[in-house]
Amino acid sequence: MTKKIAIVTGASRGIGRATALRLAKDFAGVVLVARSGELLTETAALAQKEGTEALAIDADLREPEAAKHVVDGTLKAFGRIDAVVNIAGAVPQIDILEMTDDQWDDGFALKLHGARRLAIHAWEELKRSNGSVIFTSGNSAEAPKSGFGAVATVNAAIVAMAKAFADRGITDGVQVNSVLPGPVLTDRRRSYMEKYARAHVMTAEEALEKFPSQVGITRYGQPEDIAELMAFVLSPGGRWLIGAALRMDGGEIKGL
């Protein structure tokens, strides 16, 4: 994999940042995509310390033209694309009866449509390199609840979309899978727990401490846990994984 190039979206923080830094150990070049320019530059500098070439592209993948911009920038810098890891995207955790049309549209715009467009624009290059695509969903796709109905709906749509891409990928020689993280302790999760704490009259620290036992897990996930899974899927050892929805959530959802 010493000549291969990976694109990672949402690379400025959380799971995206951890994945970019993990893949920097395996890939010759990593293209980091996010809207947070300063944080993205910091991540690129850390990736370069791992021995990779890092290219930071400040882009809002909600915009229809952004995906082509990312692909063109990658090809100009490196001349090839071997992996696209779609991590960017946040859907508001609002009750399904309260979420507005605009909030629904925004939830789909980045996490689903931004990822879809990037995969499509990169597809011909991925065919040439027998490359890989990962779409990031979430374990709520398998256990929807009213309090985050939109999150679950978007995540379920991403799993279905990934399977459709995987079906085409079998013909075209492109490996496609989805990853479904559970409760990973990112900045977004901390913000959610602060709201949860206020609603249940406790401190944020108390909420963070009690949550794992309440949902039946031993601990929160760390962004690096998911990054290691991403790295395995993209490695030669993970190549036979195709069309899989890989849930990693510490046992929050029990099932086969």
MIROPA-844238 format. One record per residue: residue in one letter; x, y negated, z of N, C-alpha, C, O, CB in turn. Coordinates in steps of 0.02 Angstrom, whole numbers, plus 50000, padded with zeros to 5 digits. Glycine has a CB too. Layout:
! residues N
aXYZXYZXYZXYZXYZ ...
END
This chain:
! residues 256
m500415006150000500005000050000500434993750000500184988250014499545000050060 t501074994449985501524988749992501424983449938501684977949945502234991149990 k501044984849885500924979849833500204977449833500014973449791501104982749765 k499804979849880499084978549876498884971949909499224969449954498714984349908 i498314969249885498064962749907497354963549934496924966549902498074957549849 a497224960849993496564961150024496284954150035496654949550053496594964850091 i495644953350023495274947250039494864948550102494504953550106494814944949979 v494914944150151494534944850213494144938350225494444933050229495004946450275 t493494938850229493084932850242492944932250317492984937150354492424933050202 g492764926250338492664925050409493304925750448493294927650507492144929850436 a493864924150416494524925850444494794920950495495344921850520495014926450388 s494414915850512494674910750558494584912550631494904909650675494344904150544 r494134917350646494004918950717493684925850722493464928750672493554913550749 g493654928350783493294934450798493534940550760494134941550751492574933450784 i493054944550737493214950750702493594949350637494044953050619492574954750687 g493404944050603493744942350541494484940750551494914942950513493404936450508 r494624936950602495324935150618495724941350637496274942450613495344929950675 a495434945550681495774951650702495904956250644496434959450639495374955250756 t495414956750598495494961050540496034958450493496434962350468494834961750503 a496044951950482496554949050439497254950450466497704952150429496444941450432 l497334949650532497994950850562498174958250561498764959950554497994948250634 r497684962650569497824969850565498014971950494498484975850485497214973850589 l497654969350445497804971250376498464968250352498764970650305497244969050330 a498684962850385499324959950368499894964850379500434964050349499454953650410 k499784969950420500304975050431500324980250375500834983650366500174978650497 d499784980650336499734985950285499764983350213499974986950168499084989650295 f499554977150203499484974450135500044969550120500284965950165498804971150126 a500244969350057500764964650037500524957450040500914952850053500994966249966 g499874956450029499584949850032498884950050060498504954650046499584946649963 v498714945150100498044944550129497784937650114498104932650130498054945950205 v497184937350085496854930950069496334929750123495874933750132496524931049997 l496404924250159495984922750217495474917450196495654912050172496404920250277 v494844918950205494304914450183493864912650242493644917050280493874917850127 a493734906250250493274903750302493154896350291493464893250247493564905050374 r492694893650330492554886450325492964882350375492994876250369491814885150337 s493284885650422493664882050474494384881250453494804885550466493624885850542 g494534875750419495184874750389495764875350437496244878850423495214868250357 e495734871850494496294871850542496404878750572496964881050576496174866750597 l495854881950594495914888650622496164893650570496534898250586495244890950651 l495954892650508496164897050454496914896550443497254901550431495784895450390 t497174890450446497894889350438498284892850494498814895650482498054881850437 e498014892550554498344895950611498364903450600498864906750612497974894350676 t497804906250576497784913450563498274915450508498604920550513497074915550544 a498314911250456498784912750401499504912850426499894917150406498704907450346 a499674908250471500354908050498500494914350539501054917050535500444901850542 l500004916750578500094922850617500154928950571500544933450585499514923750666 a499764928950517499794934550470500484935050437500744940450427499244933850416 q500764929350421501424929350389501964932050436502454934950414501604922250368 k501864931250501502344933950548502334941550548502814944750571502194931350618 e501784944550523501744951750518502094954350455502134960450444501024954050518 g502344949750414502724951750355502344951450290502614953250238502974958450364 t501714949250291501324948850230501364941850201501574937150234500594950750244 e501154941150138501034934550110500304932650125499864936750115501164934350032 a500194926750149499524924650169499304918550130499674913650125499484923250244 l498704918850102498414913250067497764911350101497314915450108498284914949992 a497714905150124497104902750157496674898950106496924894450072497274898150217 i496044900850102495574897350057494984894950099494604898950126495334902149999 d494924888450104494364885250140493764885150094493744881250046494554878050165 a493264889250109492684889750065492064891550105492094895250154492804894950009 d491494888850083490844890550113490494895350065490234893350013490404884150126 l490484901750082490214906850037489464906550031489164910349993490414913650061 r489144901950068488434900650055488344897649985487834898749953488154895950108 e488834893849962488794890549898488904895549842489384899349844489304884749894 p488464895549791488514900649738489174900849702489394906149680487974899449689 e489514895049695490134894949657490744896949699491284897849672490244888049629 a490654897649765491224898849809491554905649797492164906249801491004898449881 a491164910749782491444917449772491924917549713492464920449716490884922549762 k491724914349658492154914049600492794910249616493344912049594491794910749540 h492734904949655493304900949676493804905249715494414904749704493084894949719 v493554909449759493984913849799494334918949754494934920049760493584917449853 v493964922049709494254927149665494774923949619495324926649610493714930549623 d494604918149590495084914749546495714912849583496274913649557494754908549515 g495634910349644496224908349684496654914349701497274913849702496004904949747 t496344920049716496714926049732497114928549671497704930249677496244931549756 l496794928649613497134931049553497684926349532498204928549507496634931849496 k497584919849541498114915049524498724916149568499294915649544497854907849531 a498614917649632499174918449679499504925349674500114925949679498924917349750 f499094930549665499354937349671499254941749609499614946749601499034940649729 g498774940049566498684943849505498294950249512498214953949463499334945349476 r498034951749571497654957949581497234957449644497354953249687498124964049584 i496734961949649496324962549709496224969949723496004973649679495624958849701 d496384972049783496324979149801495784980349854495534985949860496984981649826 a495604975349892495104976249944494754969649957495054964349957495414978950009 v494094970149968493694964449989493334966450054492944971150054493174962249934 v493474962750107493174964250172492734958350191492974953050210493724965550227 n492084959450186491584954250199491394954250272491034958650296490964955250155 i491624949150309491474948650380491094942150397490744941850447492124948950421 a491154937150355490834930650368490084931350374489764935150336491014925650313 g489804927750421489074927450425488814927950495489014932350533488774932850383 a488374923450512488034923550578487304922150567487114917450531488354918350627 v486874926150598486154925250592485894923150661486054926350711485804931750567 p485494917850665485254915550730484864920850767484444924350738484814909350720 q484994921550832484634926350874484014922850902484014920550959485084929150931 i483504922650861482874919250878482314924250871482324928450826482764912950833 d481824923750914481254928350912480934928350843480884923050811480744926550966 i480724934050821480464934750753479834930550741479694928750684480304942050739 l479464928850793478874924650786479034917250783478604913150766478394925950843 e479654915450799479844908450803480314906150748480394900150737480164907150869 m480624910750713481134908950664480804905850602480314908550575481544915050644 t481074900250579480784896550523481034899450456481504903350454480964889050528 d480704897350403480914899650336481624897450321482024901250293480424896850283 d481784891250340482464888750327482984892950365483524894350338482524881450347 q482834894950426483294899050465483364905950435483914908850435483054899450538 w482814908750410482854915150376483304914650314483744918750303482144917650356 d483174909450274483564908650212484304907750227484724910550192483304902550173 d484464903950280485164902950297485484909350323486074910550310485224897450350 g485104913450358485354919750382485564924450325486064927950330484844923150425 f485174924450272485344928650214485884925450171486264929050138484714929850172 a485924918750170486344915250122487074917150126487394918250074486274907850131 l487344917650186488054918950194488194926450203488594929350166488334915150253 k487874929450251488064936250270487894941350215488274946050203487714938250334 l487324940350182487134945050129487324942450060487694945750024486394946450132 h487064936550041487174934149972487894931949960488154933049905486704928449957 g488214928950009488914927150001489344933349989489784933349946489164923250061 a489214938650029489584944850021489424948249954489864950849921489434949650079 r488794948049936488584951149872488934947749813489194951149768487824950649863 r488934941149813489254937649757490004938949754490284939749700489124930149762 l490324939149812491044940249813491214947249785491684948049747491324939449884 a490824952249805490934959049780490834959249704491224962549669490464964049813 i490334955849679490194955849607490764952449569490994955049518489524952349593 h490984946649593491504942949557492174946649559492584946049514491584936049587 a492284950549612492914954349617492874961249585493394964549579493104955049690 w492294963349564492174970249544492634972649488492924978149492491464971149524 e492714968749435493124970949379493854972049401494174976749379493104965749322 e494104967649445494774968649471494824974749516495324978349515495004962349509 l494294975949555494284981749598494254988249557494544993349577493684981449646 k493914988049501493914993849456494614995349431494825001149427493434992649396 r494984990149414495664991049388496124994049441496564998049425495944984349363 s496024991949503496474994149557496215000149596496535002449643496604988449604 n495615002749575495285007949616495245005649688495435009149735495665014749611 g494974999549696494984996249761494394997949805494035002849793495004988949751 s494304993949857493814995349909493444989049929493704983449925494154998349971 v492824989949950492414984549978492124986950044491874992550050491844982349928 i492154982650094491794983850157491304978050168491484972250164492294984550217 f490684979850183490184974950204490084975750279490024981350304489504975950165 t490074970250315489974970550388489244969250404488964964050386490414965350424 s488934973950438488244973550459488234972850535488564968450562487834979950435 g487874977150570487844977050643487394982650666486954984850629487604970150669 n487484984950728487094990750750486354989150760485954993750767487384993350814 s486174982750761485454981050765485074983350703484464983850705485374973450773 a485424984850649485104987650589484754994150605484254995950574485614988650533 e485014997750655484735004250673484255003850733483905008750748485285009150689 a484224998150766483794997450825483514990350828483704986550873484174999250890 p483074988350782482804981550781482384980050843482004984250867482394980450718 k482454973950868482044971550924481794964550907482104960950868482444971550991 s481234962750936480904956450917481334950350932481294945350897480244955850953 g481744950750985482144944951004482674943050954482904937350952482464946151070 f482884947950914483364946350860483144950050796483534953550764484094948450881 g482514949050779482234952350721482574950650656482654954850613481504950750716 a482774944350649483104942250588483794945350581483994947450527483154934650585 v484154945650637484814948750637484754956050613485134958250570485144948450707 a484284959650641484184966650623483984967450550484224971950516483664969850668 t483554962950527483324963350458483884962150408483964965850360482764958350446 v484274956950420484834955450376485344961150378485604963150326485174948750396 n485484963750438485974969150444485734975450408486134978850375486094970750518 a485084976950413484814982850378484864981950302485004986650266484094984150399 a484724975850279484784974350208485494975250183485614977750128484534967250193 i485984973350224486684974050205486874981450199487234983350153487144970650256 v486634985550245486774992850241486494995650176486834999450142486474996550302 a485874993750160485574996250098485954993750037486074997549990484844994050093 m486144987350038486524984549982487194988049973487404989449917486624977049992 a487534989450029488174992850026488104999749995488535001849956488484993450096 k487565003350011487455009949982487335009449907487555013749869486865013450016 a486995004149886486885003249814487535001749778487665004449724486384997549802 f487954997449807488614996149779489035002549779489395003849731488984990649819 a488975006549831489365012749835489165017549779489585020949750489265016149903 d488515017749763488285022049709488595019949643488815024249604487515021649705 r488625013449629488965011049570489715012249574490035013749524488815003549559 g489985011649634490695012649643490935019649628491505020549607490885010949713 i490515024649637490705031549620490855031949545491335035349525490135036449639 t490465028549505490575028449432491185024249415491575026049371489965025749396 d491265018649449491775013749431492435014649467492925011149453491525006849443 g492465019249514493085020449551493225015449606493805014249623493655020449504 v492695012549634492755007649689492445010649752491855012649751492425000849671 q492815011049805492575013549869492185008149905492435002549914493165016149913 v491565009649926491155004749962490855007850024490585013450022490595001949916 n490905004350080490605006450144490365000350182490514994650164491105010550186 s489985001650235489794996250281490014998050351490045003950369489034994850278 v490164993050391490364993950462489844990350505489664984650491491084991150475 l489614993750557489084991150600489354990450672489294995050712488464995950599 p489644984650688489894983650757489324982850807488764980750789490344977450759 g489464984650868489004983450923489214977250961489434972350930488984989450970 p489144977251028489294971251068490044969951074490364972451121488984972051137 v490304966151029491014964251029491084957451061490694952851046491314964250956 l491564956651104491644950451143492004945151101492604944051108492034951851208 t491614941951058491854936251019491604929751050491224929951099491624936950945 d491804924151021491544917651045490784917351038490444914451080491874911851006 r490534920250985489804920250973489454924351027488924922251052489644923150903 r489744930051046489444934051098489464930451165488984930851204489814940751104 r490004926951180490044923151242489514917751244489204916651296490744919951250 s489394914451187488874909251184488194912351197487774909451232488894905751116 y488064918151168487424921551179487344923451252486794922651280487384927851135 m487874925751284487824927851354487714921851400487404922551453488444931551374 e487964916051381487824910051420487074908451419486794906551470488234903951393 k486764909151361486034908051356485664913351396485174911851431485804908051282 y485894919551391485584925051428485624923751503485154924951540485914931751410 a486204921251525486304919951597485824914651622485524915451676487024917851609 r485744909251583485284903951604484564906551609484194904751655485314897951555 a484374910751561483694913451561483564918151619482984919051639483554916951495 h484094921251645484014926151699484304923651765484434927551811484344932751679 v484414917051770484624913751831485244917151860485244919651917484054913751883 m485774917251821486414919751845486964915951810486844912351762486474927451832 t487564916851833488124913551801488324917551738488154923351731488724912851850 a488694914151695488924917551634489384923351652489364928551618489294912551589 e489794922551704490244927951725489854933951749490034939651735490724925451780 e489314932651786488894938251810488564941851751488524947951751488354935651858 a488334937951702488024941051644488514945351605488344950851583487734935651598 l489114942751597489624946551561489804952951597489934958151566490254942351551 e489804952751663489984958551703489434963851703489574969851701490124956451775 k488804961651704488244966351710488024969351643487744974751641487664962951742 f488144965751588487874967851524488074974851503487644978751483488084963051471 p488714976851507488904983551484488504989151518488264993651484489644984651497 s488424988851584488064994151618487324993951601486994999151599488154993551694 q487054988051588486344987451571486184990651504485644993451495486134980151570 v486654990251457486514993151390486835000051382486775003151330486784988551335 g487165002551435487415009251434488075010251398488175015351365486925013651404 i488525005451405489205006251376489715005051432489555002151483489315001251317 t490325007451420490835006751472491144999851473491354997451526491375011951462 r491174996551415491474989951410491254986551346490974989751302492254990451413 y491384980151342491294976651279491814979151228492354981251247491354969051289 g491634978851165492124979851113492554973651106492354968151124491784981651046 q493144974651080493594969151064493644968550988493574973650953494294970151096 p493764962550961493834961950889494344966750860494264969150803494024954850871 e494864968150898495384972750874495134979850865495394983650824495974972750921 d494624981850904494324988550895494044989250825494154994250791493784989850948 i493664984250804493354984350738493884983650683493834986750630492824978850731 a494384979650697494924978650648495274985250633495454986650576495434973550673 e495384989350684495704995850674495265000350631495515004150589495854999250741 l494605000050641494155004050599494185001650527494215005750481493435003550625 m494184995150516494244992450448494884994950415494884997050357494234984650450 a495434994750453496084996850425496075004150406496355006050354496644995550476 f495755008350446495715015450430495315016550366495515020450323495415019450487 v494745013250361494315014150301494705012350238494625015650186493685009750306 l495125007250241495505005050183496155008950172496485008050121495674997750191 s496335013150219496955016950214496855023050168496285024950155497195019150283 p497405026050144497335032250105496955037650142496595041550111498025034850086 g497025037950208496675043050247495925042050249495555046850263496935043150316 g495685036050236494965034650238494635034550170494055032850163494835028250271 r495005036450119494775035450050494155039450033493765037249991495315037250002 w494035045150065493455049250049492815046650082492275049350071493575056450068 l492875041550124492275038350152491965034050097492265029250074492455033950215 i491365035850077491025032150024490285031750041489965036950055491135035549954 g490005025850041489295024950056489115026050128488525027050145488905029650014 a489615025950172489485027150243489315020650279489565015350263490095030350276 a488875021250329488715015750375489035017550441488765021450480487935014550382 l489625014650454490045016650510489885012350571490105006550575490785016150491 r489515015250618489325011550679489855012550732490045018150748488625013850704 m490095006950761490575007050816490325002350870490384996250864491305005050791 d490035005250923489695001050972489765003551043489385001451087488975000550956 g490265007951057490375010251125489815014651152489765015751212490465004451169 g489385017051107488825021351129488205017651146487755020451177489035025251188 e488145011251127487535007451143486925010751110486395011351141487595000151119 i487005012951048486475016651015486695023951012487205025550982486315013850942 k486305028251043486465035351043486095038650985485485038050978486275038651110 g486475042150944486155045550888486665049050846487265047750852485755040650845 l486425053450803486855057250758487045052850699487415055050655486515063750735 
END
